[in-house]
Amino acid sequence: MSKSKQVPLMLSIPKEYRDKLRTMAARKNLENPDKVTSASQIGREIICDFLDKHNSDSGRTVED
């Protein structure tokens, strides 16, 4: 995932997926209370990882 400047993006997802992201974040927060993780952060990581993999499979970079 690129470490470039982050910009806001509004997404709508089903409530069930939001709840899953919140549960994942809560588990991470219990595992490491010194590092706060949010559902949005996990969602961002999932999307960025997917796009990075998708682009690398096609031989393209994020900038293309």
Distance bins in CASP14 RR format, pairs under 12 A and 6 or more apart:
PFRMAT RR
TARGET T0000
AUTHOR 0000-0000-0000
RMODE 2
METHOD distances of the structure
MODEL  1
1 41 0 0 0 0 0 1 0 0 0 0 0
1 43 0 0 0 0 0 1 0 0 0 0 0
1 44 0 0 0 0 1 0 0 0 0 0 0
1 45 1 0 0 1 0 0 0 0 0 0 0
1 46 0 0 0 0 0 1 0 0 0 0 0
1 47 0 0 0 0 1 0 0 0 0 0 0
1 48 1 0 1 0 0 0 0 0 0 0 0
1 49 1 0 0 1 0 0 0 0 0 0 0
1 50 0 0 0 0 0 1 0 0 0 0 0
1 51 0 0 0 0 1 0 0 0 0 0 0
1 52 1 0 0 1 0 0 0 0 0 0 0
1 53 0 0 0 0 0 1 0 0 0 0 0
1 55 0 0 0 0 0 1 0 0 0 0 0
1 56 0 0 0 0 0 1 0 0 0 0 0
1 62 0 0 0 0 1 0 0 0 0 0 0
2 44 0 0 0 0 0 1 0 0 0 0 0
2 48 1 0 0 1 0 0 0 0 0 0 0
2 49 0 0 0 0 0 1 0 0 0 0 0
2 51 0 0 0 0 1 0 0 0 0 0 0
2 52 0 0 0 0 1 0 0 0 0 0 0
2 55 0 0 0 0 0 1 0 0 0 0 0
2 61 0 0 0 0 1 0 0 0 0 0 0
2 62 1 0 1 0 0 0 0 0 0 0 0
2 63 0 0 0 0 1 0 0 0 0 0 0
3 48 0 0 0 0 0 1 0 0 0 0 0
3 62 0 0 0 0 0 1 0 0 0 0 0
4 48 0 0 0 0 0 1 0 0 0 0 0
4 62 0 0 0 0 1 0 0 0 0 0 0
4 63 0 0 0 0 1 0 0 0 0 0 0
6 40 0 0 0 0 0 1 0 0 0 0 0
6 41 0 0 0 0 0 1 0 0 0 0 0
6 44 1 0 0 1 0 0 0 0 0 0 0
6 45 0 0 0 0 0 1 0 0 0 0 0
6 47 0 0 0 0 0 1 0 0 0 0 0
6 48 0 0 0 0 1 0 0 0 0 0 0
7 44 0 0 0 0 0 1 0 0 0 0 0
8 40 0 0 0 0 0 1 0 0 0 0 0
8 44 0 0 0 0 0 1 0 0 0 0 0
9 40 0 0 0 0 0 1 0 0 0 0 0
9 43 0 0 0 0 0 1 0 0 0 0 0
9 44 0 0 0 0 1 0 0 0 0 0 0
9 47 0 0 0 0 1 0 0 0 0 0 0
9 48 0 0 0 0 0 1 0 0 0 0 0
10 40 0 0 0 0 0 1 0 0 0 0 0
11 17 0 0 0 0 0 1 0 0 0 0 0
11 18 0 0 0 0 0 1 0 0 0 0 0
11 21 0 0 0 0 0 1 0 0 0 0 0
11 39 0 0 0 0 0 1 0 0 0 0 0
11 40 0 0 0 0 1 0 0 0 0 0 0
11 43 0 0 0 0 1 0 0 0 0 0 0
11 44 0 0 0 0 1 0 0 0 0 0 0
11 46 0 0 0 0 0 1 0 0 0 0 0
11 47 0 0 0 0 1 0 0 0 0 0 0
12 18 0 0 0 0 1 0 0 0 0 0 0
13 19 0 0 0 0 0 1 0 0 0 0 0
13 20 0 0 0 0 1 0 0 0 0 0 0
13 21 0 0 0 0 1 0 0 0 0 0 0
13 22 0 0 0 0 0 1 0 0 0 0 0
13 39 0 0 0 0 1 0 0 0 0 0 0
13 40 0 0 0 0 0 1 0 0 0 0 0
13 42 0 0 0 0 0 1 0 0 0 0 0
13 43 0 0 0 0 1 0 0 0 0 0 0
13 46 0 0 0 0 0 1 0 0 0 0 0
13 47 0 0 0 0 0 1 0 0 0 0 0
14 20 0 0 0 0 1 0 0 0 0 0 0
14 21 0 0 0 0 0 1 0 0 0 0 0
15 21 0 0 0 0 0 1 0 0 0 0 0
15 22 0 0 0 0 0 1 0 0 0 0 0
15 39 0 0 0 0 0 1 0 0 0 0 0
16 22 0 0 0 0 0 1 0 0 0 0 0
16 23 0 0 0 0 0 1 0 0 0 0 0
17 23 0 0 0 0 0 1 0 0 0 0 0
17 24 0 0 0 0 0 1 0 0 0 0 0
17 39 0 0 0 0 1 0 0 0 0 0 0
17 42 0 0 0 0 0 1 0 0 0 0 0
17 43 0 0 0 0 1 0 0 0 0 0 0
17 46 0 0 0 0 0 1 0 0 0 0 0
17 47 0 0 0 0 0 1 0 0 0 0 0
18 24 0 0 0 0 0 1 0 0 0 0 0
18 25 0 0 0 0 0 1 0 0 0 0 0
18 38 0 0 0 0 0 1 0 0 0 0 0
18 39 1 0 0 1 0 0 0 0 0 0 0
18 40 0 0 0 0 1 0 0 0 0 0 0
18 42 0 0 0 0 0 1 0 0 0 0 0
18 43 0 0 0 0 1 0 0 0 0 0 0
19 25 0 0 0 0 0 1 0 0 0 0 0
19 26 0 0 0 0 0 1 0 0 0 0 0
19 39 0 0 0 0 1 0 0 0 0 0 0
20 26 0 0 0 0 0 1 0 0 0 0 0
20 27 0 0 0 0 0 1 0 0 0 0 0
20 39 0 0 0 0 1 0 0 0 0 0 0
20 42 0 0 0 0 1 0 0 0 0 0 0
20 43 0 0 0 0 1 0 0 0 0 0 0
20 46 0 0 0 0 0 1 0 0 0 0 0
21 27 0 0 0 0 0 1 0 0 0 0 0
21 28 0 0 0 0 0 1 0 0 0 0 0
21 37 0 0 0 0 0 1 0 0 0 0 0
21 38 0 0 0 0 1 0 0 0 0 0 0
21 39 1 1 0 0 0 0 0 0 0 0 0
21 40 1 0 0 1 0 0 0 0 0 0 0
21 41 0 0 0 0 1 0 0 0 0 0 0
21 42 1 0 1 0 0 0 0 0 0 0 0
21 43 1 0 1 0 0 0 0 0 0 0 0
21 44 0 0 0 0 0 1 0 0 0 0 0
21 45 0 0 0 0 0 1 0 0 0 0 0
21 46 0 0 0 0 1 0 0 0 0 0 0
21 47 0 0 0 0 0 1 0 0 0 0 0
22 28 0 0 0 0 0 1 0 0 0 0 0
22 29 0 0 0 0 0 1 0 0 0 0 0
22 37 0 0 0 0 0 1 0 0 0 0 0
22 38 0 0 0 0 1 0 0 0 0 0 0
22 39 1 0 1 0 0 0 0 0 0 0 0
22 40 0 0 0 0 1 0 0 0 0 0 0
22 41 0 0 0 0 0 1 0 0 0 0 0
22 42 0 0 0 0 1 0 0 0 0 0 0
22 43 0 0 0 0 0 1 0 0 0 0 0
23 29 0 0 0 0 0 1 0 0 0 0 0
23 30 0 0 0 0 0 1 0 0 0 0 0
23 37 0 0 0 0 0 1 0 0 0 0 0
23 39 0 0 0 0 1 0 0 0 0 0 0
23 42 0 0 0 0 1 0 0 0 0 0 0
24 30 0 0 0 0 0 1 0 0 0 0 0
24 31 0 0 0 0 0 1 0 0 0 0 0
24 37 0 0 0 0 1 0 0 0 0 0 0
24 38 0 0 0 0 0 1 0 0 0 0 0
24 39 1 0 0 1 0 0 0 0 0 0 0
24 40 0 0 0 0 0 1 0 0 0 0 0
24 41 0 0 0 0 1 0 0 0 0 0 0
24 42 1 0 1 0 0 0 0 0 0 0 0
24 43 0 0 0 0 1 0 0 0 0 0 0
24 45 0 0 0 0 0 1 0 0 0 0 0
24 46 0 0 0 0 1 0 0 0 0 0 0
25 31 0 0 0 0 0 1 0 0 0 0 0
25 32 0 0 0 0 0 1 0 0 0 0 0
25 35 0 0 0 0 0 1 0 0 0 0 0
25 36 0 0 0 0 1 0 0 0 0 0 0
25 37 1 0 1 0 0 0 0 0 0 0 0
25 38 1 0 1 0 0 0 0 0 0 0 0
25 39 1 0 1 0 0 0 0 0 0 0 0
25 40 0 0 0 0 1 0 0 0 0 0 0
25 41 1 0 0 1 0 0 0 0 0 0 0
25 42 1 0 1 0 0 0 0 0 0 0 0
25 43 0 0 0 0 1 0 0 0 0 0 0
25 44 0 0 0 0 0 1 0 0 0 0 0
25 45 0 0 0 0 0 1 0 0 0 0 0
25 46 0 0 0 0 0 1 0 0 0 0 0
26 32 0 0 0 0 0 1 0 0 0 0 0
26 33 0 0 0 0 0 1 0 0 0 0 0
26 36 0 0 0 0 0 1 0 0 0 0 0
26 37 0 0 0 0 1 0 0 0 0 0 0
26 38 0 0 0 0 0 1 0 0 0 0 0
26 39 0 0 0 0 1 0 0 0 0 0 0
26 42 0 0 0 0 0 1 0 0 0 0 0
27 33 0 0 0 0 0 1 0 0 0 0 0
27 37 0 0 0 0 1 0 0 0 0 0 0
27 39 0 0 0 0 0 1 0 0 0 0 0
27 42 0 0 0 0 1 0 0 0 0 0 0
28 34 0 0 0 0 0 1 0 0 0 0 0
28 35 1 0 0 1 0 0 0 0 0 0 0
28 36 0 0 0 0 1 0 0 0 0 0 0
28 37 1 0 1 0 0 0 0 0 0 0 0
28 38 0 0 0 0 1 0 0 0 0 0 0
28 39 0 0 0 0 0 1 0 0 0 0 0
28 41 0 0 0 0 1 0 0 0 0 0 0
28 42 1 0 0 1 0 0 0 0 0 0 0
28 45 0 0 0 0 0 1 0 0 0 0 0
29 35 1 0 0 1 0 0 0 0 0 0 0
29 36 1 0 0 1 0 0 0 0 0 0 0
29 37 1 0 1 0 0 0 0 0 0 0 0
29 38 0 0 0 0 1 0 0 0 0 0 0
29 39 0 0 0 0 0 1 0 0 0 0 0
29 41 0 0 0 0 0 1 0 0 0 0 0
29 42 0 0 0 0 0 1 0 0 0 0 0
30 36 0 0 0 0 0 1 0 0 0 0 0
30 37 0 0 0 0 0 1 0 0 0 0 0
31 37 0 0 0 0 1 0 0 0 0 0 0
35 41 0 0 0 0 0 1 0 0 0 0 0
36 42 0 0 0 0 0 1 0 0 0 0 0
37 43 0 0 0 0 0 1 0 0 0 0 0
37 44 0 0 0 0 0 1 0 0 0 0 0
37 45 0 0 0 0 1 0 0 0 0 0 0
38 44 0 0 0 0 1 0 0 0 0 0 0
38 45 0 0 0 0 0 1 0 0 0 0 0
39 45 0 0 0 0 0 1 0 0 0 0 0
39 46 0 0 0 0 0 1 0 0 0 0 0
40 46 0 0 0 0 0 1 0 0 0 0 0
40 47 0 0 0 0 0 1 0 0 0 0 0
41 47 0 0 0 0 0 1 0 0 0 0 0
41 48 0 0 0 0 0 1 0 0 0 0 0
42 48 0 0 0 0 0 1 0 0 0 0 0
42 49 0 0 0 0 0 1 0 0 0 0 0
43 49 0 0 0 0 1 0 0 0 0 0 0
43 50 0 0 0 0 1 0 0 0 0 0 0
43 51 0 0 0 0 0 1 0 0 0 0 0
44 50 0 0 0 0 0 1 0 0 0 0 0
44 51 0 0 0 0 0 1 0 0 0 0 0
45 51 0 0 0 0 0 1 0 0 0 0 0
45 52 0 0 0 0 0 1 0 0 0 0 0
46 52 0 0 0 0 0 1 0 0 0 0 0
46 53 0 0 0 0 0 1 0 0 0 0 0
47 53 0 0 0 0 0 1 0 0 0 0 0
47 54 0 0 0 0 0 1 0 0 0 0 0
47 62 0 0 0 0 0 1 0 0 0 0 0
48 54 0 0 0 0 0 1 0 0 0 0 0
48 55 0 0 0 0 0 1 0 0 0 0 0
48 62 0 0 0 0 1 0 0 0 0 0 0
49 55 0 0 0 0 0 1 0 0 0 0 0
49 56 0 0 0 0 0 1 0 0 0 0 0
49 62 0 0 0 0 0 1 0 0 0 0 0
50 56 0 0 0 0 0 1 0 0 0 0 0
50 57 0 0 0 0 0 1 0 0 0 0 0
50 62 0 0 0 0 0 1 0 0 0 0 0
51 57 0 0 0 0 0 1 0 0 0 0 0
51 58 0 0 0 0 0 1 0 0 0 0 0
51 60 0 0 0 0 0 1 0 0 0 0 0
51 61 0 0 0 0 0 1 0 0 0 0 0
51 62 1 0 0 1 0 0 0 0 0 0 0
51 63 0 0 0 0 0 1 0 0 0 0 0
51 64 0 0 0 0 0 1 0 0 0 0 0
52 58 0 0 0 0 0 1 0 0 0 0 0
52 59 0 0 0 0 0 1 0 0 0 0 0
52 60 0 0 0 0 0 1 0 0 0 0 0
52 61 0 0 0 0 1 0 0 0 0 0 0
52 62 1 0 0 1 0 0 0 0 0 0 0
53 59 0 0 0 0 0 1 0 0 0 0 0
53 60 0 0 0 0 0 1 0 0 0 0 0
53 62 0 0 0 0 0 1 0 0 0 0 0
54 60 0 0 0 0 1 0 0 0 0 0 0
54 61 0 0 0 0 0 1 0 0 0 0 0
54 62 0 0 0 0 0 1 0 0 0 0 0
54 64 0 0 0 0 0 1 0 0 0 0 0
55 61 1 0 0 1 0 0 0 0 0 0 0
55 62 1 0 0 1 0 0 0 0 0 0 0
55 63 0 0 0 0 1 0 0 0 0 0 0
55 64 1 0 0 1 0 0 0 0 0 0 0
56 62 0 0 0 0 1 0 0 0 0 0 0
56 64 0 0 0 0 0 1 0 0 0 0 0
58 64 0 0 0 0 1 0 0 0 0 0 0
END
